[in-house]
Amino acid sequence: MFKKFQNLLQKFPLLNFLGNKYYLTLVAFVIWMLFFDNYSYFEHRFLNQQINELNDNKKYYKSEIAKDSIKIKNLKNDNMTEKYAREKYFMKKDSEDIYIIEFEEDKIKDSLLEAKK
């Protein structure tokens, strides 16, 4: 068995480092750190990916909060509240008649938005 190893070393001199215990220890350490350790490289990649996704969610929700705060600020005005109720919920005064005109393009856009949700 030992002679076979020596023959391999003579044919492939680049394998000489396999006989050195320091190189073997280094290779074992690198393999351990890449695959088996709790703080492995792949675990770090997975956690960094999750952090990036959470940061993207954070940016999205901050922008949504900003939009909603503008809407809330506008709704504090009585005229804007009435306008919003009329447009969004089709509310009316007792003495009024409301005619709702829907275009085909709006129906298609609404159905596409609902499908995305």
DODOFI-672709 format. One record per residue (C-alpha): x, y, z; residue number from 0. Coordinates in nm, 3 decimals. Example, Ala and Ser with C-alpha at 12.3 -4.5 7.8 and 13.67 -1.06 7.14 Angstrom:
2
GULUM,u,v,w,i
GULUM,1.230,-0.450,0.780,0
GULUM,1.367,-0.106,0.714,1
This chain:
117
GULUM,u,v,w,i
GULUM,0.000,0.000,0.000,0
GULUM,0.280,0.239,0.091,1
GULUM,0.464,0.158,-0.234,2
GULUM,0.153,0.244,-0.436,3
GULUM,0.142,0.581,-0.264,4
GULUM,0.511,0.639,-0.341,5
GULUM,0.454,0.544,-0.704,6
GULUM,0.172,0.799,-0.723,7
GULUM,0.400,1.064,-0.575,8
GULUM,0.667,0.989,-0.835,9
GULUM,0.416,1.012,-1.120,10
GULUM,0.243,1.322,-0.980,11
GULUM,0.488,1.535,-0.781,12
GULUM,0.214,1.791,-0.708,13
GULUM,0.067,1.542,-0.459,14
GULUM,0.368,1.576,-0.227,15
GULUM,0.174,1.812,-0.003,16
GULUM,-0.062,1.526,0.092,17
GULUM,0.210,1.376,0.305,18
GULUM,0.248,1.692,0.510,19
GULUM,0.034,1.691,0.824,20
GULUM,-0.006,2.070,0.822,21
GULUM,-0.160,2.069,0.478,22
GULUM,-0.390,1.785,0.574,23
GULUM,-0.496,1.977,0.883,24
GULUM,-0.557,2.289,0.674,25
GULUM,-0.766,2.099,0.419,26
GULUM,-0.969,1.932,0.695,27
GULUM,-1.025,2.273,0.861,28
GULUM,-1.141,2.435,0.535,29
GULUM,-1.379,2.147,0.462,30
GULUM,-1.515,2.164,0.816,31
GULUM,-1.569,2.542,0.797,32
GULUM,-1.736,2.524,0.455,33
GULUM,-1.977,2.239,0.517,34
GULUM,-2.012,2.116,0.875,35
GULUM,-1.973,2.408,1.114,36
GULUM,-2.272,2.599,1.254,37
GULUM,-2.122,2.915,1.104,38
GULUM,-2.045,2.758,0.768,39
GULUM,-2.009,2.954,0.448,40
GULUM,-2.335,2.822,0.309,41
GULUM,-2.522,2.910,0.627,42
GULUM,-2.385,3.265,0.601,43
GULUM,-2.498,3.291,0.239,44
GULUM,-2.848,3.175,0.334,45
GULUM,-2.868,3.420,0.626,46
GULUM,-2.737,3.709,0.413,47
GULUM,-3.002,3.632,0.153,48
GULUM,-3.271,3.644,0.422,49
GULUM,-3.132,3.975,0.552,50
GULUM,-3.148,4.122,0.201,51
GULUM,-3.508,4.007,0.160,52
GULUM,-3.603,4.156,0.497,53
GULUM,-3.434,4.486,0.406,54
GULUM,-3.631,4.494,0.080,55
GULUM,-3.951,4.431,0.275,56
GULUM,-3.856,4.708,0.516,57
GULUM,-3.812,4.956,0.227,58
GULUM,-4.143,4.851,0.075,59
GULUM,-4.334,4.891,0.401,60
GULUM,-4.174,5.227,0.474,61
GULUM,-4.286,5.354,0.134,62
GULUM,-4.637,5.219,0.198,63
GULUM,-4.644,5.390,0.538,64
GULUM,-4.542,5.717,0.373,65
GULUM,-4.821,5.684,0.115,66
GULUM,-5.077,5.600,0.383,67
GULUM,-4.969,5.889,0.605,68
GULUM,-5.023,6.128,0.314,69
GULUM,-5.370,5.981,0.260,70
GULUM,-5.449,6.017,0.631,71
GULUM,-5.329,6.376,0.630,72
GULUM,-5.555,6.449,0.331,73
GULUM,-5.854,6.278,0.495,74
GULUM,-5.837,6.508,0.796,75
GULUM,-5.984,6.778,0.572,76
GULUM,-6.366,6.750,0.554,77
GULUM,-6.381,6.825,0.182,78
GULUM,-6.124,6.554,0.105,79
GULUM,-6.312,6.306,0.325,80
GULUM,-6.630,6.371,0.131,81
GULUM,-6.448,6.341,-0.201,82
GULUM,-6.288,6.013,-0.093,83
GULUM,-6.621,5.870,0.024,84
GULUM,-6.789,5.969,-0.301,85
GULUM,-6.514,5.825,-0.523,86
GULUM,-6.426,5.512,-0.332,87
GULUM,-6.754,5.404,-0.173,88
GULUM,-7.002,5.572,-0.410,89
GULUM,-7.173,5.758,-0.127,90
GULUM,-7.416,6.037,-0.207,91
GULUM,-7.632,6.298,-0.049,92
GULUM,-8.005,6.229,-0.019,93
GULUM,-8.096,6.476,-0.290,94
GULUM,-7.848,6.342,-0.548,95
GULUM,-7.848,6.070,-0.809,96
GULUM,-7.524,5.895,-0.897,97
GULUM,-7.450,5.735,-1.230,98
GULUM,-7.151,5.503,-1.236,99
GULUM,-6.981,5.479,-1.572,100
GULUM,-6.727,5.201,-1.603,101
GULUM,-6.500,5.161,-1.902,102
GULUM,-6.388,4.825,-2.033,103
GULUM,-6.021,4.920,-1.988,104
GULUM,-6.076,4.987,-1.618,105
GULUM,-6.236,4.645,-1.570,106
GULUM,-5.939,4.476,-1.736,107
GULUM,-5.690,4.670,-1.520,108
GULUM,-5.885,4.588,-1.204,109
GULUM,-5.902,4.218,-1.288,110
GULUM,-5.527,4.213,-1.357,111
GULUM,-5.455,4.380,-1.024,112
GULUM,-5.674,4.130,-0.841,113
GULUM,-5.503,3.841,-1.019,114
GULUM,-5.161,3.965,-0.907,115
GULUM,-5.272,3.968,-0.545,116
